[in-house]
Amino acid sequence: MSDPIVKQNDHSRLRLHPNLVKAITEALRVIFSEGKYADSVVRNLLKSNPKWGANDRRMLAETTYEVVRWWRKLWSIYDQEVSLKEYPLWNLLGIYFTISGYELPGWNEFKGVKDIPIEERLKYVEQHRSLRESIPDWLDELAYTELGPQWEKEIHILNEQAPVIIRTNTLKGSLHNLRDILKKEDVETNMVKNHPDALELVVRKNIFQTKSFHNGLFEVQDSSSQEVAYFMNVTPGMRVIDACAGGGGKSLHLAALMQNKGRIVALDVHEWKLKELQKRAARAGVSMIETRVLESVKAVKRLEKTADRLLLDVPCSGLGVLRRNPDIKWKLTLDTVNRIKIEQYEILSSYSRMLKTGGKMVYATCSILPSENEGIVDKFTAENKSFKKIAEKKILPSQSGSDGFYMASLERVE
């Protein structure tokens, strides 16, 4: 039996272990009952079981992510109400393993799976896009309304496993040197077309344990996200404000492009994220980033008309990164998306005052919904004649093979 749920190697000869499957059921219970994100749940689970082998760790992580990704589709095949009790979760995993090509062991926990007409129900599920692509009806309707037939292509690729992309820290060496160093550390990579600092891992593995990572030679960052810093068009010596800096991946890239010359002021409402940025900057050998917690609008006012470049990487629905964060679609609601759009416009309206006359700011999201992207920017420029849109870029996963992103460059003309 084959199905687009899993596009991996044949698992028919791989053995399942009861303790591992039980751990996966526990991870799913925490993700869906406590609202925690899959990456942190998996990370904590692996940390608490250090004796598991590499194959077991990979299997647990991949299975948890894939079941979260295909949650609705799997329950549709099971044809039962969603339940986080042990027996239904074992059956759900039995369905997943069967479709994925595993040879299902004759455990008591899997006995109910043989009575489920998996192939027959798969045929029904395949006829309905929201079931086939495993997304909530409201999200399917919203995205189709905004993107039309293009949505079908986007959601299909957004259900594939994302590649691991790293960005070379050019302050500490070239891409080719990094490639050679990683090869010696048993990490094979390929270059990424049209992305001069990017490398893609040939095989997924934990690269955070490598000496090259601890020496600050690279950061994990998708190629689409890397494009934002290039789009900023910075030069050494500029004063740049990254107003929604978060963990600072784009600040660090900007610092490398600026050759660590000038000043980057990284702002965020969460102090813990800025502390993480400080650690990353130290590892990367970046000394030009100043972090400030955005506690009130006064902080924005103090920086009025001080930036040559302003980056607004605003909060968004995250639909462009569903491959990496499949649980987004189960945590989002229509009300949340609508609130996000209000917040995006407020950030653009308020934070834009930090830009100098003649300066340029970039509004960016990792969403593919036009209402979060050009809809916000065009409304802003229509109501604020001091700003004009001079360029924009849309990155669709179906066309790029990378994450979905949007960026618009606006100039302050008076």
Secondary structure, 3 states (H helix, E strand, C coil): CCCCCCCCCCCCCCCCCHHHHHHHHHHHHHHHHCCCCHHHHHHHHHHCCCCCCHHHHHHHHHHHHHHHHCHHHHHHHHCCCCCCCHHHHHHHHHHHHHHHCCCCCCCHHHHHHHHCCHHHHHHHHCCCHHHHCCCCHHHHHHHHHHHCCHHHHHHHHCCCCCCCEEEECCCCCCHHHHHHHHHHCCCCEEECCCCCCEEEECCCCCHHHCHHHHCCCEEECCHHHHHHHHHCCCCCCCEEEECCCCCCHHHHHHHHHCCCCCEEEEEECCHHHHHHHHHHHHHHCCCCEEEEECCCHHHHHHCCCCEEEEEEECCCCCHHHCCCCCCHHHHCCHHHHHHHHHHHHHHHHHHHHHEEEEEEEEEEECCCCHHHCHHHHHHHHHHCCCEEEEEEEEECHHHHCCCCEEEEEEEECC
